[in-house]
Amino acid sequence: MDLHRVAVTGLGAVTPVGNDVPTFWSNLLAGVNGIAPVTHFDTEGFAIKLAGELKGFDPHVYFENVTDLRRTDPFTQFAVAAAEQAMADSGIAGKVDPRRMGVYIGSGIGGMQTLMTEHAKLMERGPGRVSPLFIPMMIANMAAGVVAIRTGAKGPTLPVVTACATSSHTVGEAFRAIRHGYADVILAGGSESTVNMLAAAGFHNCKALSTSDDPNAASLPFDLRRSGFVMGEGAAVLVLEEYEHALARGARIYAEIVGYGNTCDAYHMTAPHPEAEGAAEAVRLASEEAGITGSDADRIYINAHGTGTHMNDTVETLAYKKVFGQDAYRLHISSTKSMTGHMLGATGAVEAVAAVLALRDDAVPPTINYRDADPECDLQYTPGQALHTPLTYALSSSFGFGGHNAVLAFKKVTD
């Protein structure tokens, strides 16, 4: 079977640092902190005070029909916004056979706000008051389904649910589908809306969250002071397109996706393998498929998973050392979660957008608020300020509960 090249031709995002891609990217490069006091619920009695919430997001911009808006959970609304942005950015509408266009949009948790709302109705007012739309609003595939309905995509369409690795997997699996000829265009990404009381309590009780009340000392990837991640919300979608299809219609190509690693630790429900076995293998697989070697290290940007939990950052650092050896010290690494918080099922796609734009602009966004070096995390994490340097490749890494690992590899387009 002939393998097809795959281009990135459109981007869309709603994030804690901007509700469109240009704002998101300019704020990342400027080191703008999107973490702030929680407004979605009263934090009285909660140890968690901060989150990466969307700011000023208006779903009515994307849902002119109020009835349609009321029939969607916020995670679906975020996905629709990102998908419509990406479609407009790509100019693909009307230029692809609908049977050759698909939607791969995942969510780690799905319609959690709807679940909470309808459960409260059940407990307070009885089963007759539960909405008949409860199930379709809650289920995690509905973001992909609604986007497919709105765009007319009739080709391969599916969600992925792999916790924090979700949307790196959707992008990777979409890449494979196009590479092997099953589609010409796929809208790939993820969405999450879980900044709420139940998620905050659950994540805190499993010792995953930072309890800092200082936005500049909460999400601290790779810093010795790190004590947990900060919840975030939002969505991102990339338009992946068969390369010759994109060229034939004169599309603007941001970058080429050239590698994908998908592994599992098979070790623990929440903890990564201490020897970074699965993470390192995912990095190796993506790099090998992309043709990346250690000699490329000073032209590689890695958007790290970098959650700010002790084990994740230590194990992730070890993974890069295992794959690149001493060349790992020449890699350009940063964690944009220092600005957005951890967007769970959306985070992989959001960070893939950042990786693609880093290649376009030869710019590495910073890891903000990095202050105290950890001897176990001793690579170049781009502290404080963006770095402008020539880049050829970008990797985007995501590692999730359940031991799921996904790494994407992108390449600058020069031809």
Summary of the structure (lengths in Angstrom):
residues: 415
radius of gyration: 19.9
end to end distance: 24.0
largest distance: 64.8
contacts: 1679
relative contact order: 0.19
helix: 40%
strand: 21%
